[in-house]
Amino acid sequence: MAHSDTTAGRRPLALVYRGPASLPGCPEAVAGLLASGPWDLDVRFTGPDEALPLSAESLSHAVLYAQPGGGTLSRAYRKLRRQRRAIRDFVHDGGRYLGFCLGGYLAGATPGFGLIPGDTDQYISSPGATIHDEGNTLVRVSWRGRPRTVFFQDGPLFVLDEHADARVLATYDNGTLAALVAPFGGGRVAVTGPHPEATDGWYTDHGLPVHHTRDLALDLVEAVMQG
């Protein structure tokens, strides 16, 4: 059973991946989000150059593992495939997985950790997509039925199996799935294609108007922490 040291009076541990399968700024944005939320989490980075390596042992002390944005799926999976079983076991035994953009892709199956009841694909390649390149930009979504504009950089869409047990949080303008939460064994998985965790600097660095979407990011985390 995934666990934390809460029995010893310590705050629940949340691990955020930082390493070659992420890009600078992405892990820090996720860590900042988790640390500033209402869950009283002890947020630590995990990865090959961090004090806590990404391993079954490290995960056994955590309640949540977050996979932030990064580069290409194929390269990232090559860096992380040795941890696939540890991550799957962690979630199956009651842990929480939180995936943003690349972390959403990695929750799929081809390739990936196989955590969602279905798979992922590129939104920009889908019929009716409003974006057609891999640049940093804005994307319109319907988040719990409300129109929002969110930072976006070649994020995934999610394809669910028939009769999949999942709750859709957001859709893109073409009706494909942009964010969802689903059970995996005794744990839960929440994934998003866009970047609701993006800081103001992400927008201004790319000459984009700032959109404040922290409420969406908090909603995503709350959805995975429930239960």
Legacy VTK file of the C-alpha trace (Angstrom):
# vtk DataFile Version 3.0
C-alpha trace
ASCII
DATASET POLYDATA
POINTS 227 float
0.000 0.000 0.000
1.402 3.395 -0.949
1.840 5.426 2.194
3.387 8.477 3.761
4.922 9.233 7.125
1.745 10.906 8.358
1.553 8.340 11.147
4.717 9.884 12.563
3.166 13.345 12.478
4.810 14.324 9.217
3.171 15.953 6.244
2.191 13.722 3.297
5.029 13.439 0.802
4.563 14.490 -2.827
7.310 13.672 -5.319
7.821 15.748 -8.464
10.053 14.350 -11.185
12.982 16.543 -12.246
15.573 15.222 -14.663
16.331 14.507 -18.332
12.676 13.621 -19.053
11.546 17.149 -18.122
12.330 20.705 -19.191
13.581 23.530 -16.942
10.711 25.367 -15.307
8.185 22.553 -15.640
9.010 20.634 -12.430
9.338 23.882 -10.504
5.887 25.069 -11.608
4.296 21.792 -10.521
6.163 21.809 -7.209
5.080 25.393 -6.563
1.478 24.491 -7.283
1.505 21.518 -4.919
3.313 23.393 -2.149
0.899 26.334 -2.279
-2.290 24.261 -2.291
-4.502 23.278 0.642
-3.178 19.719 1.014
-0.266 20.492 3.396
2.121 18.434 1.272
5.841 18.008 1.790
6.952 18.509 -1.819
10.290 17.066 -2.919
11.960 16.575 -6.293
12.882 13.075 -7.431
15.155 12.039 -10.267
18.658 10.837 -11.154
20.388 13.953 -9.788
18.101 14.577 -6.824
18.495 13.545 -3.199
15.540 11.196 -3.663
15.972 8.822 -6.625
12.863 7.755 -8.526
12.466 4.248 -7.145
9.976 1.943 -5.500
11.552 2.788 -2.155
11.097 6.549 -2.597
7.561 6.118 -3.893
6.610 3.918 -0.934
6.789 6.969 1.330
4.728 9.218 -0.971
1.035 9.851 -1.501
1.466 11.518 -4.898
3.877 11.364 -7.818
3.809 14.191 -10.376
5.218 13.953 -13.909
5.655 17.468 -15.351
6.053 18.670 -18.914
9.149 17.927 -20.943
10.434 17.112 -24.398
9.402 14.339 -26.756
7.531 11.257 -25.598
9.921 8.741 -27.148
12.991 10.282 -25.516
11.298 10.709 -22.152
10.054 7.129 -22.095
13.555 5.847 -22.847
14.722 7.707 -19.741
11.876 6.437 -17.563
10.982 2.970 -18.810
13.030 1.296 -16.074
10.771 2.986 -13.509
7.533 1.914 -15.257
6.821 -0.982 -12.939
7.594 1.024 -9.786
5.252 3.824 -10.883
2.470 1.409 -11.856
2.799 -0.496 -8.575
2.767 2.757 -6.599
-0.492 3.917 -8.162
-2.104 0.471 -8.152
-1.415 0.170 -4.433
-3.165 3.453 -3.611
-0.880 6.237 -4.805
-1.804 9.242 -6.918
-0.308 10.071 -10.332
-0.495 13.619 -11.683
0.566 14.242 -15.285
0.931 17.553 -17.115
1.416 17.549 -20.920
4.317 15.074 -21.339
3.238 13.571 -18.026
-0.154 13.042 -19.644
1.404 11.359 -22.671
3.404 9.099 -20.343
0.201 7.956 -18.620
-0.810 6.353 -21.921
0.311 3.031 -23.336
2.170 3.558 -26.633
4.671 4.128 -25.129
4.011 4.936 -21.514
3.127 3.661 -18.073
-0.330 2.373 -19.063
-2.163 4.144 -16.251
-5.271 5.464 -18.004
-8.081 3.302 -19.428
-7.131 4.091 -23.009
-4.286 5.939 -24.696
-3.076 9.340 -25.873
-2.554 11.102 -29.188
-1.381 14.519 -30.391
-4.109 17.131 -30.208
-2.498 19.115 -33.039
-2.912 16.119 -35.365
-6.567 15.507 -34.550
-9.399 16.436 -36.953
-10.713 19.910 -36.225
-7.776 20.926 -34.035
-7.368 24.679 -33.621
-3.558 24.415 -33.369
-1.334 22.784 -35.978
2.269 23.212 -34.796
4.395 22.399 -31.758
5.096 25.972 -30.682
4.196 27.568 -27.365
0.722 29.042 -27.679
-2.758 29.234 -26.147
-5.542 26.709 -26.472
-9.256 27.029 -25.771
-10.861 24.339 -23.656
-14.145 23.751 -21.904
-13.218 22.991 -18.270
-16.186 21.576 -16.366
-18.403 23.224 -18.958
-16.817 26.687 -18.775
-14.702 28.159 -21.616
-11.088 28.843 -20.612
-7.827 29.698 -22.356
-4.740 27.798 -21.197
-1.014 27.694 -22.029
-0.296 24.897 -24.495
2.693 23.262 -26.153
1.942 20.139 -28.213
-0.063 18.513 -25.440
-1.925 15.221 -25.719
-5.548 14.370 -26.130
-6.897 11.312 -24.353
-8.769 8.437 -25.975
-10.761 6.315 -23.550
-11.677 2.679 -23.973
-15.352 1.908 -24.353
-17.102 1.932 -20.961
-13.948 3.275 -19.290
-14.302 4.368 -15.684
-13.120 7.973 -15.966
-14.345 11.496 -15.285
-13.697 14.057 -18.005
-12.683 17.452 -16.627
-12.002 19.301 -19.878
-12.398 19.029 -23.633
-10.768 20.841 -26.542
-12.831 22.822 -29.042
-13.045 19.793 -31.366
-14.580 17.668 -28.615
-11.515 15.567 -27.845
-10.529 15.042 -24.210
-8.101 17.542 -22.679
-8.114 16.523 -18.994
-9.505 13.636 -16.973
-9.258 11.668 -13.776
-9.534 7.886 -13.531
-8.911 5.081 -11.052
-6.010 2.680 -11.478
-6.182 -0.218 -9.070
-6.492 1.298 -5.622
-5.100 4.653 -6.725
-6.041 7.534 -9.003
-4.619 9.224 -12.074
-5.227 12.816 -13.223
-3.843 14.080 -16.515
-4.036 17.226 -18.619
-2.866 18.112 -22.109
-2.724 21.907 -21.611
-0.668 23.555 -18.841
-2.979 25.075 -16.185
0.036 25.172 -13.843
1.845 27.664 -16.113
3.255 30.710 -14.338
3.000 34.243 -15.688
6.568 33.967 -16.956
5.673 31.140 -19.303
3.283 33.473 -21.108
5.453 36.590 -21.151
8.566 34.672 -22.233
6.727 33.730 -25.426
4.932 37.012 -26.021
1.544 35.621 -25.023
-1.151 37.386 -23.007
-1.236 36.066 -19.453
-4.167 33.874 -18.464
-4.535 32.943 -14.807
-5.465 29.260 -14.647
-4.218 28.229 -11.224
-7.809 27.437 -10.246
-7.891 24.776 -12.982
-4.597 23.298 -11.802
-5.896 23.157 -8.224
-9.062 21.486 -9.483
-6.976 18.830 -11.250
-4.954 18.098 -8.123
-8.044 18.044 -5.924
-9.667 15.557 -8.312
-6.764 13.130 -7.959
-6.383 13.599 -4.205
-10.023 12.746 -3.479
-11.007 9.298 -2.312
LINES 1 228
227 0 1 2 3 4 5 6 7 8 9 10 11 12 13 14 15 16 17 18 19 20 21 22 23 24 25 26 27 28 29 30 31 32 33 34 35 36 37 38 39 40 41 42 43 44 45 46 47 48 49 50 51 52 53 54 55 56 57 58 59 60 61 62 63 64 65 66 67 68 69 70 71 72 73 74 75 76 77 78 79 80 81 82 83 84 85 86 87 88 89 90 91 92 93 94 95 96 97 98 99 100 101 102 103 104 105 106 107 108 109 110 111 112 113 114 115 116 117 118 119 120 121 122 123 124 125 126 127 128 129 130 131 132 133 134 135 136 137 138 139 140 141 142 143 144 145 146 147 148 149 150 151 152 153 154 155 156 157 158 159 160 161 162 163 164 165 166 167 168 169 170 171 172 173 174 175 176 177 178 179 180 181 182 183 184 185 186 187 188 189 190 191 192 193 194 195 196 197 198 199 200 201 202 203 204 205 206 207 208 209 210 211 212 213 214 215 216 217 218 219 220 221 222 223 224 225 226
